[in-house]
Amino acid sequence: MRPDRQALIDEFFVMVRKLNRTGSDIMHVREFFWGASEIRAFVPPTVEFMTVLRTYNAVLFHEFRKSLVPNTSMHILANVHMEAGEALISLGITSLEELQMAVKGKITALAQEG
């Protein structure tokens, strides 16, 4: 984990793009969030990350949340509700093109036309 907010956001979206719905995905997600929880140089946008994961990969988020020990800080954060749009704006994503680039790593033709 790099101690820079934008680098952490970039790292999160790289991870999201690599998720392929396998059993090992939960391990990658857990490692990312535990690493983020150790950052002390700034407050990581953990709730925003969890909101994006919940929105774009609900099954994996549910499995991740089930794997957490109840009443721990990570479990509590996983149960905080935030609107997906609010989370994306907080992460610096304000357009469809930025969203597609972050989540898919590319901009589709439909977004380029609109």
One Martini backbone bead per residue (centre of mass of N, CA, C, O) as a GRO file, in nm:
protein
  114
    1MET     BB    1   0.094   0.038   0.024
    2ARG     BB    2   0.038   0.363  -0.055
    3PRO     BB    3   0.074   0.695   0.104
    4ASP     BB    4  -0.160   0.776  -0.123
    5ARG     BB    5  -0.467   0.845  -0.216
    6GLN     BB    6  -0.457   0.811  -0.529
    7ALA     BB    7  -0.298   0.545  -0.529
    8LEU     BB    8  -0.514   0.387  -0.373
    9ILE     BB    9  -0.741   0.425  -0.576
   10ASP     BB   10  -0.594   0.294  -0.811
   11GLU     BB   11  -0.551   0.020  -0.671
   12PHE     BB   12  -0.847  -0.049  -0.637
   13PHE     BB   13  -0.925  -0.048  -0.946
   14VAL     BB   14  -0.729  -0.264  -1.028
   15MET     BB   15  -0.856  -0.481  -0.857
   16VAL     BB   16  -1.143  -0.471  -0.975
   17ARG     BB   17  -1.050  -0.550  -1.270
   18LYS     BB   18  -0.928  -0.842  -1.168
   19LEU     BB   19  -1.186  -0.951  -1.099
   20ASN     BB   20  -1.324  -1.310  -1.156
   21ARG     BB   21  -1.506  -1.480  -0.959
   22THR     BB   22  -1.323  -1.612  -0.742
   23GLY     BB   23  -1.197  -1.738  -0.451
   24SER     BB   24  -0.943  -1.535  -0.451
   25ASP     BB   25  -1.081  -1.258  -0.434
   26ILE     BB   26  -1.127  -1.237  -0.127
   27MET     BB   27  -0.825  -1.215  -0.060
   28HIS     BB   28  -0.768  -0.950  -0.210
   29VAL     BB   29  -0.972  -0.780  -0.057
   30ARG     BB   30  -0.866  -0.824   0.227
   31GLU     BB   31  -0.578  -0.721   0.180
   32PHE     BB   32  -0.655  -0.439   0.101
   33PHE     BB   33  -0.815  -0.354   0.360
   34TRP     BB   34  -0.589  -0.414   0.564
   35GLY     BB   35  -0.383  -0.223   0.440
   36ALA     BB   36  -0.558   0.035   0.462
   37SER     BB   37  -0.587   0.019   0.782
   38GLU     BB   38  -0.262   0.093   0.822
   39ILE     BB   39  -0.299   0.373   0.747
   40ARG     BB   40  -0.170   0.710   0.876
   41ALA     BB   41  -0.136   0.961   0.670
   42PHE     BB   42  -0.444   0.894   0.613
   43VAL     BB   43  -0.782   0.869   0.530
   44PRO     BB   44  -0.924   0.616   0.408
   45PRO     BB   45  -1.182   0.535   0.161
   46THR     BB   46  -1.344   0.275   0.270
   47VAL     BB   47  -1.647   0.323   0.228
   48GLU     BB   48  -1.624   0.384  -0.070
   49PHE     BB   49  -1.506   0.115  -0.155
   50MET     BB   50  -1.739  -0.062  -0.047
   51THR     BB   51  -1.958   0.069  -0.219
   52VAL     BB   52  -1.842  -0.005  -0.493
   53LEU     BB   53  -1.829  -0.308  -0.448
   54ARG     BB   54  -2.133  -0.346  -0.384
   55THR     BB   55  -2.228  -0.237  -0.667
   56TYR     BB   56  -2.016  -0.409  -0.876
   57ASN     BB   57  -1.986  -0.669  -0.644
   58ALA     BB   58  -2.208  -0.806  -0.448
   59VAL     BB   59  -2.116  -1.097  -0.395
   60LEU     BB   60  -1.832  -1.037  -0.293
   61PHE     BB   61  -1.912  -0.846  -0.068
   62HIS     BB   62  -2.081  -1.047   0.091
   63GLU     BB   63  -1.848  -1.246   0.144
   64PHE     BB   64  -1.665  -1.048   0.286
   65ARG     BB   65  -1.859  -0.969   0.516
   66LYS     BB   66  -1.891  -1.265   0.627
   67SER     BB   67  -1.568  -1.286   0.698
   68LEU     BB   68  -1.613  -1.101   0.926
   69VAL     BB   69  -1.574  -0.989   1.235
   70PRO     BB   70  -1.773  -0.908   1.460
   71ASN     BB   71  -1.731  -0.578   1.582
   72THR     BB   72  -1.539  -0.468   1.394
   73SER     BB   73  -1.426  -0.215   1.213
   74MET     BB   74  -1.470  -0.354   0.935
   75HIS     BB   75  -1.761  -0.443   0.985
   76ILE     BB   76  -1.876  -0.165   1.033
   77LEU     BB   77  -1.792  -0.041   0.757
   78ALA     BB   78  -1.956  -0.259   0.585
   79ASN     BB   79  -2.241  -0.127   0.722
   80VAL     BB   80  -2.218   0.129   0.576
   81HIS     BB   81  -2.409   0.378   0.424
   82MET     BB   82  -2.374   0.465   0.071
   83GLU     BB   83  -2.384   0.628  -0.204
   84ALA     BB   84  -2.243   0.568  -0.502
   85GLY     BB   85  -2.215   0.859  -0.610
   86GLU     BB   86  -2.076   0.973  -0.358
   87ALA     BB   87  -1.832   0.786  -0.366
   88LEU     BB   88  -1.725   0.862  -0.646
   89ILE     BB   89  -1.682   1.162  -0.591
   90SER     BB   90  -1.483   1.116  -0.354
   91LEU     BB   91  -1.286   0.958  -0.574
   92GLY     BB   92  -1.304   1.154  -0.848
   93ILE     BB   93  -1.577   1.061  -0.996
   94THR     BB   94  -1.772   1.261  -1.256
   95SER     BB   95  -1.785   1.055  -1.502
   96LEU     BB   96  -1.843   0.808  -1.724
   97GLU     BB   97  -1.552   0.784  -1.825
   98GLU     BB   98  -1.418   0.755  -1.546
   99LEU     BB   99  -1.576   0.504  -1.464
  100GLN     BB  100  -1.488   0.317  -1.694
  101MET     BB  101  -1.187   0.341  -1.642
  102ALA     BB  102  -1.191   0.233  -1.351
  103VAL     BB  103  -1.361  -0.041  -1.392
  104LYS     BB  104  -1.254  -0.129  -1.706
  105GLY     BB  105  -1.000   0.044  -1.847
  106LYS     BB  106  -1.224   0.172  -2.044
  107ILE     BB  107  -1.384   0.324  -2.323
  108THR     BB  108  -1.673   0.323  -2.464
  109ALA     BB  109  -1.843   0.418  -2.741
  110LEU     BB  110  -2.096   0.528  -2.601
  111ALA     BB  111  -1.944   0.737  -2.422
  112GLN     BB  112  -1.806   0.890  -2.661
  113GLU     BB  113  -2.077   0.992  -2.797
  114GLY     BB  114  -2.218   1.128  -2.525
   0.00000   0.00000   0.00000
